Amino acid sequence: MSQPDATPFDYILAGGTVIDGTNAPGQRADVGVRGDRIAAVGDLSGSAAQRRIDVTGKVVAPGFIDSHTHDDNYLLKRRDMTPKISQGVTTVVTG
């Protein structure tokens, strides 16, 4: 787990089960975010943050890649791709 520096986090996702995408078992950890980057993962209970979000009982995971879509036309109509984002999909492969 990475260690934070002294700069306060924008927000901390506290107490979730972190799935890191390496096929390792999930583990309880906090995730500290600055800007649009994950800045630290681990026990951040003593760290300062503008906002602390309790995610106990929830899973924190990287975005999912949908490599078999038929979203070409939908992407042209709805650039926000709300149906994908709401499912945790952050990358789609199209035509």
C-alpha positions in Angstrom: 0.0 0.0 0.0 1.3 3.5 -0.8 1.9 6.1 1.8 0.5 9.6 1.7 2.4 12.9 1.8 1.3 15.7 4.1 -0.9 17.5 1.6 -4.6 17.1 2.5 -6.6 14.9 0.2 -9.6 16.2 -1.8 -11.5 13.2 -0.5 -10.9 9.8 1.1 -13.0 6.8 0.4 -12.8 5.2 3.9 -13.2 1.6 4.9 -14.1 -0.1 1.6 -12.9 -3.4 0.2 -10.3 -2.5 -2.4 -10.0 -4.7 -5.5 -6.8 -3.6 -7.2 -7.1 -5.5 -10.5 -4.1 -7.8 -9.9 -6.2 -10.8 -9.1 -5.2 -10.5 -5.4 -8.0 -10.9 -2.8 -9.8 -7.7 -1.8 -8.6 -6.0 1.3 -10.0 -3.3 3.6 -8.3 0.0 2.9 -8.9 3.7 2.5 -8.3 5.5 -0.8 -7.1 9.0 -0.8 -7.7 11.2 -3.9 -6.1 14.5 -5.0 -7.4 16.1 -8.2 -8.1 13.3 -10.6 -5.5 10.9 -9.2 -5.4 8.2 -6.5 -2.7 9.5 -4.2 -2.6 6.9 -1.5 -4.1 3.5 -0.5 -3.9 2.1 3.0 -4.8 3.2 6.5 -5.6 6.9 6.0 -7.5 7.3 9.3 -5.1 9.9 10.5 -4.9 11.9 7.2 -6.6 15.2 6.5 -9.2 15.5 3.7 -11.7 18.0 2.6 -14.3 15.2 2.5 -14.4 11.7 4.0 -16.8 9.3 2.5 -17.7 6.1 4.4 -17.7 3.2 2.0 -17.7 0.4 4.6 -19.4 -2.7 3.1 -18.8 -1.4 -0.5 -16.2 -2.4 -3.1 -13.7 0.1 -4.5 -12.3 -1.0 -7.8 -10.7 0.4 -11.0 -13.0 1.2 -13.9 -14.0 -1.7 -16.1 -13.2 -2.0 -19.8 -16.0 -3.2 -22.1 -14.1 -4.7 -25.1 -17.1 -6.0 -27.0 -19.7 -3.2 -27.5 -22.1 -2.1 -30.1 -22.1 1.5 -28.8 -20.8 3.3 -31.9 -24.1 5.0 -32.7 -25.0 5.6 -29.1 -21.6 7.3 -28.5 -22.4 9.8 -31.3 -25.8 10.6 -29.8 -24.9 10.6 -26.0 -21.3 11.6 -25.5 -21.7 11.2 -21.7 -22.3 7.4 -22.0 -24.4 7.5 -18.8 -25.5 3.8 -19.1 -21.8 2.7 -19.1 -20.6 5.0 -16.4 -23.4 4.0 -14.1 -22.1 0.4 -14.4 -18.5 1.3 -13.6 -17.4 1.0 -17.2 -14.7 3.7 -17.9 -13.5 2.5 -21.3 -15.3 1.1 -24.3 -13.9 -0.4 -27.5 -16.0 0.5 -30.6 -15.9 0.0 -34.4 
